[in-house]
Amino acid sequence: MNLGTVLRRERKKRKLTLKVVSEKAGISQGFLSQIENDVSSPSVDTLVNICSSIGIDAGHVIKQAKKQERLVVIRKSDWEEVDFPPSGFVTRRFFAPDNRRVIDSSVLAIQPGGTIPVRKNMRNGQETLCLLEGSVELVHGDDVVNLHAGDSVHFWSIPEKQNITNTSDAVAVVFWVGTL
């Protein structure tokens, strides 16, 4: 189990919001969301502050996270109560950064009108999107591609001019895979 997964599970178990925990821990909602989605790793001090804000022991969280999974499942029910940070999107990684070697993958939830930029530090990689729910617009260089539920696209990344925007009135859910 990944550190972020443990923190999110414990926070939700106590019915705490991203906003409440981030304020108590002295970090931004966006950073807490990145930690919970295994996009970023907290310092030891930040981990202790987050755990204290949730009301759990940091040692317990670390022990749970050490039980590294070789198989990760993200259920559709995991999206029923998504806490959107100010960025307007949530990324649920299958594996934490240290456990990824060749590909990166995640499920993305994008609020109506929300936009996701290209991954940071992307260099000449390939990406695949499969739209599970909603409608999105992919800006890829000078091309604009509209995708609807069930559509897929595979492309070479263009870091300087690429993003995905939810063009529907509901949350868009996208399965994404990219090379490292």
Secondary structure as GFF3:
##gff-version 3
##sequence-region A 1 180
A	DSSP	alpha_helix	3	13	.	.	.	ID=ss1
A	DSSP	alpha_helix	18	25	.	.	.	ID=ss2
A	DSSP	alpha_helix	29	36	.	.	.	ID=ss3
A	DSSP	alpha_helix	44	54	.	.	.	ID=ss4
A	DSSP	alpha_helix	58	66	.	.	.	ID=ss5
A	DSSP	three_ten_helix	76	79	.	.	.	ID=ss6
A	DSSP	beta_strand	89	93	.	.	.	ID=ss7
A	DSSP	three_ten_helix	97	99	.	.	.	ID=ss8
A	DSSP	beta_strand	103	110	.	.	.	ID=ss9
A	DSSP	beta_strand	115	117	.	.	.	ID=ss10
A	DSSP	beta_strand	126	133	.	.	.	ID=ss11
A	DSSP	beta_strand	135	140	.	.	.	ID=ss12
A	DSSP	beta_strand	143	148	.	.	.	ID=ss13
A	DSSP	beta_strand	152	156	.	.	.	ID=ss14
A	DSSP	beta_strand	162	166	.	.	.	ID=ss15
A	DSSP	beta_strand	172	179	.	.	.	ID=ss16
###
